[in-house]
Amino acid sequence: ARQCGRERKYDQQQFEEALFAVIIWIDEAILCSDLPFTQDWPTYQLQRLLFGINNGGDEFYNRLDAVDRQDTQLLEIFAYCLALGFHGRLYGDTAALEERRSELNSRLHGDSAPSDKLFPAGYRSGNDKYGYRPPKIYALRTAALFLLPLSILIGIYFICFYRLDIHMRSVLGG
């Protein structure tokens, strides 16, 4: 990975920080998995082999805090690791983890941070117990479109009935 980064002329410091975040996430994902070699993994952790550390769960957040706010590409790498399930030192503290994710999201997007819902307008609001209701004008239009043809059919029926009654009386002589 480092050779590829050098060949593509990435900023070396930024590349190392991004690689660090991904390696720490990989180590945690393997340690928390049910893979058969999980018990042996602490001996072969990538963070130990590549960075010479074994406290990546703490160092991840230290390095995240040190990232420049303007370095959005690096912030996105850390955000992806968190979104893909990295916990680190916040393992078991769901509230703190969600707060860090939210904080990172606002660092990335500022006031225009995306909502956690894809289509927020499609969800019920807190004070709307029945969900979305179309405006009354649409309800009136629907009623008119249903009642107008019905009243025309009833009118045609009575006109035909009246004309048939007149015709039958003239034929039968009554």
C-alpha positions in Angstrom: 0.0 0.0 0.0 2.8 2.4 0.8 4.5 1.7 -2.5 1.3 2.4 -4.3 0.9 5.7 -2.4 4.4 6.7 -3.4 3.8 5.8 -7.1 0.7 7.9 -7.2 2.5 10.8 -5.4 0.1 11.1 -2.5 1.1 13.4 0.3 3.1 11.0 2.5 1.9 12.3 5.9 -1.8 12.2 4.8 -1.3 8.7 3.3 0.2 7.4 6.5 -2.6 8.8 8.6 -5.2 7.3 6.3 -3.4 3.9 6.2 -3.2 4.0 10.0 -7.0 4.5 10.4 -7.8 1.7 8.0 -5.3 -0.7 9.6 -6.7 -0.1 13.1 -10.2 -0.7 11.8 -9.1 -4.0 10.1 -7.4 -5.2 13.3 -10.6 -4.5 15.3 -12.8 -6.1 12.7 -10.8 -9.2 12.8 -10.5 -9.3 16.6 -14.3 -8.9 16.9 -15.1 -11.6 14.3 -15.7 -15.3 14.5 -12.8 -16.2 12.2 -10.8 -19.3 13.3 -7.5 -17.3 13.7 -9.0 -14.6 15.9 -7.4 -16.0 19.0 -3.9 -15.8 17.4 -4.5 -12.4 15.9 -3.1 -10.3 18.8 0.3 -11.7 18.0 0.1 -10.8 14.4 -1.9 -7.5 14.5 -1.2 -5.3 11.5 -0.9 -2.2 13.8 2.0 -3.9 15.6 3.7 -5.0 12.3 3.2 -1.7 10.4 3.3 0.9 13.2 4.9 -0.8 16.2 1.9 -0.1 18.5 -0.7 -2.2 20.2 -3.0 0.6 21.5 -4.6 1.5 18.2 -8.1 1.8 19.8 -6.8 4.9 21.7 -4.4 6.2 19.1 -7.2 6.2 16.5 -9.1 8.9 18.4 -5.9 10.8 19.3 -5.0 11.1 15.6 -8.5 11.9 14.6 -8.5 14.8 17.0 -5.2 16.0 15.5 -6.5 16.0 11.9 -6.8 19.5 10.4 -10.5 20.5 9.8 -9.6 21.4 6.2 -8.3 18.0 5.4 -11.7 16.6 4.4 -10.2 13.5 2.5 -8.5 12.3 5.7 -11.6 13.1 7.8 -13.7 11.1 5.4 -11.4 8.0 5.9 -11.8 8.3 9.7 -15.6 8.7 9.2 -15.8 5.6 7.0 -14.0 3.6 9.6 -16.4 4.7 12.3 -19.4 4.1 9.9 -18.1 0.6 9.2 -18.2 -0.3 12.9 -15.0 0.8 14.5 -15.3 1.4 18.2 -11.8 1.4 19.7 -11.7 2.8 23.2 -15.4 3.7 23.0 -16.4 0.0 22.8 -19.6 -0.4 24.8 -20.2 3.3 25.2 -22.8 3.8 22.4 -23.7 7.4 23.4 -20.1 8.6 23.3 -19.5 6.7 20.0 -22.6 8.3 18.4 -21.4 11.7 19.7 -18.0 11.2 18.0 -19.7 10.2 14.8 -22.0 13.2 14.9 -19.1 15.5 15.7 -17.1 14.2 12.8 -20.1 14.5 10.5 -20.4 18.2 11.5 -16.7 18.7 11.0 -17.0 17.4 7.5 -20.2 19.0 6.5 -20.7 22.0 8.8 -24.2 23.2 9.1 -25.2 21.3 6.0 -24.6 17.9 7.6 -26.8 15.3 6.0 -29.7 13.9 7.9 -29.6 10.4 9.2 -32.8 9.8 7.2 -32.6 9.6 3.4 -35.9 11.3 2.8 -36.7 13.3 6.0 -40.0 14.7 4.7 -41.3 11.1 4.4 -41.2 10.5 8.1 -43.9 11.5 10.6 -43.2 14.5 12.7 -43.6 14.3 16.5 -46.9 16.1 16.6 -48.5 14.3 13.7 -50.1 11.1 15.0 -51.7 10.1 11.7 -48.9 10.7 9.3 -49.0 12.7 6.1 -52.4 14.0 5.0 -53.0 15.7 1.7 -54.5 19.2 1.7 -58.3 19.4 1.9 -58.5 20.7 -1.7 -57.3 17.3 -2.9 -60.0 15.6 -0.8 -62.7 17.8 -2.3 -61.4 17.2 -5.8 -61.4 13.5 -5.3 -65.0 13.6 -4.0 -66.1 15.7 -6.9 -64.4 13.3 -9.4 -66.2 10.4 -7.8 -69.7 12.0 -7.3 -69.9 13.8 -10.7 -69.9 10.7 -12.9 -72.2 8.9 -10.4 -74.7 11.8 -10.5 -74.6 11.8 -14.4 -75.3 8.1 -14.4 -78.3 8.5 -12.0 -79.6 11.4 -14.2 -79.3 9.3 -17.3 -81.2 6.5 -15.6 -84.1 8.7 -14.6 -84.3 10.3 -18.0 -84.4 6.9 -19.7 -86.9 5.6 -17.2 -89.2 8.6 -17.7 -88.9 8.4 -21.5 -89.5 4.7 -21.5 -92.5 5.2 -19.2 -94.0 7.7 -21.6 -93.3 5.5 -24.6 -94.9 2.4 -22.9 -98.0 4.4 -22.0 -98.4 5.5 -25.5 -98.0 2.0 -26.9 -100.2 0.3 -24.3 -102.8 3.1 -24.5 -102.7 4.1 -21.0 
